[in-house]
């Protein structure tokens, strides 16, 4: 498999970087993660407080993880997990 950019880690930071790279015109961007699902640690944090700084709204961890996973997919980012 040939890609233009490979990002290790499908947490919010890795996914946000992938989204921005696609927005800037990078070719194929692949994000890989050892976990079964993308989204990182926030997937396990049901409390609120996520998203306030970057998305200007308060979200739970799982909602925040879903937001970035879906946004990356819409941006054309390939995501590979252990699943």
N, C-alpha and C positions, 0 to 999 in steps of 0.2 A: 504494500500500500504506500503510495506517495502522497504526501500532504505538504502544504507550504508552511504551516505552523502547527506544532504539536505542543499542547499545554497539558502538564501533569497536574491533576487535581480538579475535580468537578464541583468544588465548593463555590460559594458566591464570588470570591475573588477570581478564580480561574474562569468561571463562566462570564463574568463581567469583562475580563480581559479579552476573551474570545469574541464577545459581542462587539466590543470597540474595534478590534482588529478587522472584523467583517465590515463594520461601518466605514472604516478607513480604506477598504478595498483589498484587504488581504485575500488571497485565493482560498484554497481549501484549508479550513481550520478544524483540527481534531482535538477534542478534550478527552483525556482518558482518566479513569479513576478505578482504584482497587475495590471500592464498595459496590454493592449491587445496584444502588440508585445514585443518581446525581443529586447535588444539593448540599453536601457537606454536613457539618455539625448542626446547623439550624434545623435539619430534618428531625432532630431528637429534642428540640427545645420548644415546648408548647407555650412558653410564656410570651407575652407581647414585648414590644420594644425594638423589634427588627424593622428596618426600612425607613426609619424616621429621617436619618441623614441623607441617604441617597435617593429614596423614592418619595420622600415628603409625606409619608403616611405610616401609621403604626400597623404592624403585622405580627402574627405569630411566626415562630421559626419555620414550621412546615410550609406556611403560606409564602414566606420569603424564599425558601428553597424552590418551591414550585414556580414562583414568578421568574427567577433567574433561569431555571431549566427550560421553561416554555419560551422565554425571550431569546435564549440562545438557539433553540430549535427554529424559531421563526426567523432568526437572522441567518440561518443556513449553516450553523455550526454542527459538526458531527460530534456526537457524544457516545463514547464507548465505556461501559462499565463491566464489572465481572459477571453480570447476569447473562 
